[in-house]
């Protein structure tokens, strides 16, 4: 039913619906054309985000698996929030990068999150209070303004909620509460906040237009979002340009002979089809009962099902989808390499033009390209330097990678870097995995990277761990 409905604008590019949709994107009026841009069963439902909703907490056993332990926040990398990733930096006062891990004030947190395209971060402290800091050009910090900040600020809208997870896109943010409810803020010009319309900016966390099983995991690409429900259903919304939503369309249509437009997905829509392709190009559906984990790159997504098989879709350049070709994939496609007994996938982690997968037996595989020169891995290849390490956490940024294993951190990334590798200012980058000497003896309980910064939650559970942290310099935001 829903596929039929979605294809309508594709077949009739000049239809009123398609025209109005684009006009509403160009307009500054928040609600313009709202009724036209959403399909009949996606109009905002009565009780959308209001007190009539009966929000019940997720079961404690499930929350225990989702909540991370509290630890000391460490930070390294760039603090120049408004210029990170931009070419033109004239007239902006620059702050020195932190080239080695620093204690981030006396911040004790259980969650510290950024994203591979993000220059902003979300923190949840030991009391369950949510703070944001960094770039805020589109209101992605949820503070009801567009002023970037260096010192984390409490998000007033979320003060009475218990946030258990967050995700950062290029200019938008998702928050997940302990009731399995998702809130979004920031840039919504492609519908990536999932609130059912194309209001250009959402300045405070707003409940997404979703009615279904509680959500247990959230993720953001550059301009799209993915949510996973408790029953293993994957739902996506936002920009469909490269097929990264997995709905078998790139959403493109021509408004005029020269103006290309997109049918943005403004509310979460379930991914219903998973496929595999044979060498001769024959396509057959794969029976997927439950997705258990996923990760988003700027324009691609990789997911794992309950049988530890991996699927990828979206932008295929540099082989980041692991299918030995650079074609974009419009629906989730099985990565053949991992579809065997000994190669079940435990976790996936997407960077800008690459993907990392950790297998059940602790092997680390990389496909795509981390540096801008040289050959790309068109299909998964083992990272031999990490053979034998017990990998606990993986974080990916634009071109850099940080991995926590056996009470230390290993990092690599091609130049230019901004300190996110934590090596110090003598050697700022490395094209091969290298141990971060300053992190030896630190037990990592949380790890995340932004475009050019790294956030680590370090355990203080033992006197040895505390003593190690006491030797680090302190950065006061």
N, C-alpha and C positions, 0 to 999 in steps of 0.2 A: 504493500500500500504506500508506504512512505517513499520508496524509490520512484514510483510513478509520479508522485507529487513533486519530488525534487527535480525531475528531469524537465518539467514543463518550461521553466525559464530558459533552459538550454536550447530547446527546440524553437522557441519564439523569442529571439533576441530583442525584437522591437516591442514586445508586449508592455502594457502599461505597468505591470508589476515590476519588470526589470528596469524600466525607465525610472519609476518612482524610487526604486531602491538606490540607484546611483545618485539621484538628486538628494536623497536624504543624507547620503554620505558627504556631499559637498556642502550641505547646509549646516549652519551653526546651531540651529534650533534643535534642542535635545530630542523632542518627540516627533519631529517631522516625518510623516509617512510611516509611522510605526505600524499602523494596521496593514499597510501595503507590504512592508518588508518581511513580515512574519507570515508563515503559512497557517492555514486555519487552526491546526491543532497545536500551534506554537504561540498563540496569543497569550499574554500574561494571565495566569490563572488567578482567580479570586483567592485571597489569602497568600499571595506571593510575598513571602518575607514578612508577613505581619504576625500579630500576636495570636491569631487563630490557629497558627500551625502548632501542632503538638509535637515538639521536638524531644525525643527521648535519647538518652545517652546510649552510646554503643556498649555492647557487653564488655565487662571488665577484662575478661580473658583476651578479647580482641584488642582492647586499648593497651594492655600490657605489652603486646607484640609491636604496637605502633609507637609507643612512647619511648624516647631515648633517655638514658641516664643523664643527670646533671653534671656539668664539669666547668672548668675555667675556659673562657673564650680566648683563643689565640688568633692573631691577624697578621697577614703579610701581603704585600702587593701595593697597588696604586690607590691613592686617596683622592685623586683628581677626578671627582665624580662626573663633572659636566664635560670633560674632554676625552675620557677613556673611549677608545675606538673611533675617535673623530680625527680627521686630517687637519682641519683648521682650528688651531688653538691660539690664535693671535689675541692679545689683550687679556688673557686669562692668567690670574695669579696661580702659579704652580706650587704644589706642596711636595716635599721630597717623598719618594716611594719608601716603603719599609722593606728592605732587602732581606731581612731575617725575621723569623717568628718573634712577635712581641705579645705580651699579655695585653689584652684589650681592656684596659682599666682593671676593675675588679669584678668584671661581668661574669656571673655564674649563670649559665644557660643550659637548657635541655634541647634547644633547637636553634640552629644557625644556618640559614639557607640563602643561596643566590642562584644564578643560572649562567650558562655559558655565553649568553648574549646580554647579560644584565650588568648594570653598574649600580645596582641597589641591593640591599640585603634585608632579611627579616630575622629578628631574634625573638625567642620566647624564653623568659627567665624562669628561675626555679619556682616562682609563685604562679606561673602560668600567664603572666602578662606579656602582651605582644608589642614589640618595638620595631621600628623601621628606620633605615638611614641610607644615604647615597643619593643618586640622581633621582629627580622628581619632576622632570619636565612635563609629564602627562598625568601627574597625580598618583603615580604608582605606589607612593608611600602610604596612601590612604589617610592623609592628614588634613584633607579638605583645602589643600593649597598646591601650588606647583613650585615651591621653593626647595632646592636641594639642601640637604643638611649632612654634617659630618658626625654629629652626636646623636645616637639613637633616641628617638622620641616615642613615647607611648601612643598607640593608636586608640583614640577614645572610643570609637565605634565597637571595638572588640574587647573593651575593658571587662565586661561581664561574661565574656565567652572564654572557653578553654580551647585555645588553638593547639592542635596536635601536629599539624604539618603545614607547609607553605611551599609555594613555587613561584619563581620569578622569570618572566619573559623579558623581551627587550624593554618594553615600557608598560608592562602590566603585571599584576600580582594576584595570585590565588591564595586563599586561606582555608584550611579545613579544620572544623571544630570537632569536639568529641561526640557530637550528635550525628556526625556523618554529613554535615551541611557545608556547602562551599560558598564563600564570599569572594568577590572580585573587585579590583579597582585599577585605575590607570587608563591607558589608551584603549579605546573600544571601536576605533574606526573600521576594523575588520570583523567586529563582533566577537573578539577574543575574550571579552569578559562574560559572554554567555548570558546576558541579562534580557535577551529577547528583542533588543533594538540596536541601532547603530549610533547611539548617543556618543559623540566623539571622545569625551573624557568622563570618567567616573571617579570623583574625587574622594569618596569614602567607600569602605568595603560594603558592597551591595550583594544581596543573595542572588545566586544565579537562577535562571528560569529552568529548574529541573525538578521533576517529580518522579521519583523512582526509588529503588533500594538505596540505603545509606551509602555514601561514598567513603572509600578507605584509602585512596591514593590519588594525588593530583600532580600534574606536570604542565610545564609551559614550554612551547617553542618560541620563536621570535614573535610571531603574530598569531599564534593559535594555542589552544589549550586542550588537554586530555584529562579525563577523570575516569577512575575505575570504581565500579560499585562492588558491594560486599558479595554479590553473587557471581562476580567475574566478568561482568559486562563492561565493555570499553565504550566511552562516549566522547565525541570530539566536537569542537566548535572553533570558529575563527576563519582565518584565511585558507582557502582551498587550493592555492595557486599551483602547487607541485603534486597534489594528491595526498598531502600530509594528513588530511582528515580521514583518509581510508574509505571514502564513500563512493569510490569509482567515478570520480569527476574532478577536474581541476577548476570547475566553476567559472570558466571563462566564457564571455560572450562579447560581441562588438555592439556598443551603443550607437556609434556611427561607423563609417568605413575605416576610420583611423583610431577611434577611442575604444581601448580594450577595458572591459569592466569584469567584476567578479560577483558571483552569487555567494555572498558571505553567509556562513552558518552562524546565526545569532543566538541559537539555543543549543544545548547539548543534544547530539543525535548519535544514536548507537551505531557502532561498527558491526555489520551483520555478516560480512563475507570474508573468509580467509581462504587463500588459494595456494596451490603449488604449481610450478611450471616445469615441464620436462625439458630435456635438451633440445627436442625438436619444436619447442614452443607450445606444446599441448597444455592447456590450462584445466586443472580439476580442483573442485572445492575440497577444503580440509575441514574435518569435523572438530571444531574447537568448542569445548563446553565451558571453559573457564580460563580467563587471563589472570595471571597472578602478579605480574610486575611489568613495568614499561619505563622507557626513558625517551625524552624529546631532545633532538638537536634543533637548530634554528628552523629547518624546513624538512625534517624527517623524524620518523618515530620507529622505535624497535620495541617489541613486546614479547613476553614469555608466557606460554600457557602452562596448565597444571601438569602437562607431561614433559615439561622442561624443553619444549621446542621453541625456537625463536622465529619471529616474523618481523619483516621490515617493510616500510612504505614511505612514499614522499620523494624528495629530491635525491636523485641517484648519482650525482656527479662525484668523481674520484673514487667510486666503488664503496661509498659509505654504507650502502644497503647490504653488501656482502653477497651479491648475486653474480659476481664476475662480469658484470656489465654496468654501464653508466645510465641506463634508462630509468626515468621516473616510474614509480609504481603507484597506481591509483587505489589499490586495495592491499591489505596485509598479505605479503607473500612469504611463504616458508623459506627460511635460509637452509638450504639443503645440507650445508657443511655440518650443521649441529644436529641433524636428524639421524643420529645413530646412538647406540647403547652407551658408549663411553664419553659422549660429548654433550650430555645434558647441560643446559645453561642455568646458572644460579642467579646471575644478575647481569643487567645491561646498563651501559652508560654512554650517552651520546655527547660528542663535542661538536664543534662547528662543521668540520668536514670529515669526521671520522666517528667510529663506534668502537667501544671496548666491550667485551663479553667475558665474564668469569664463569668457568664451567664448574660442575659439581666437584671435580677432582682438583680444583684450585688452579687450573690453567688459565692464563690470561691471553686473550686473542684480540688482535686489532685489525680492523678493516677500514679503508679510506686513507686519508692523508693528513698528517699533523703539520708538516711543513709545506711551504708553498712551492718548493722545487723538488726534483727527484721523482721517483716512481711512487705511485699510489698502490696500496694493497687492494686488489679488486675483489678478493675474497678473504675470509678470516685466516690470519696467520698468527702462530703463537709468538708471544713476546718472550724470547728465550732468557733474557736477563732476569726475568722474575720467576723462572722455574724454581720450585722448592720453597719459595716464600709463602707464608700463610697470610693471604690477602683478606683484610677485614673491611676496608672502605676504599672506594674509588671516587675521585672527583675529576671533572673535565671542565676546561675553560675554552677560550677561543682556539688556541693552539697548544696549550699546556695541559699536563696531566699530573696529578698528585695521588699517590696510593699509600694507604696506611697498611703496614704489614709487620707482624712480630715486634711491636713496641718501637717502631721507627717509621719514617716516611721516605718514600722513594719518589723522585719527580723527574720529569723531563719536558722539554719544550723548546722549539726553535726560536731564535731571536726574531723580532724584538720581544723582550719580556719586561715586566714592570715590578719584579720582586715576588710574583706569585709562586715562584718555585722555591723560595726561601733559602737559596744557596749563599746569599751574601752579595756584596757589590763587586767582588773580585771576579767571580764567574757568574754571570747573570743568566746564562742559558745553557742547555745541554741537549744534544740530539739523541743521546742514549740515556736510559734510566740510570740515575745517580742517587746515592743515599744522601739525605739531608742531615748533615752532621748535627745541626742544632736540635733536631727532633729525636735523636737517639735516646732511648729510655723514657720517652713520652708515650703513654697509652692513649690512643685516640679512640673516643667514643662517638664522635660526630665529625663529618668532613664535607665541605661544600666549596665550590669555586664560582666566582663571577667571571666576567670577561677578563679581568686583570687583577683579581685579588683572591685570596684563599682564607677560608674561615675553618678553624679547627676547634672542636670541643675536646679538651684534654682532661682525663680522669685525675681526680685528687684522692682516690680511694685508699692509697697506701702512703706511708711516710716517704718512701723512695720517689714516688711520682710527684708528691708535693715539693720535695727538695729539688727535684729537677726543674720544676716550674719556677721556683724561687730564684733560680739563676738567670732567668730571662728578663730582658728589659721590659719596662711597662710603657705602653702607649696610651695616653689619656685622650680619648676622642673629644 
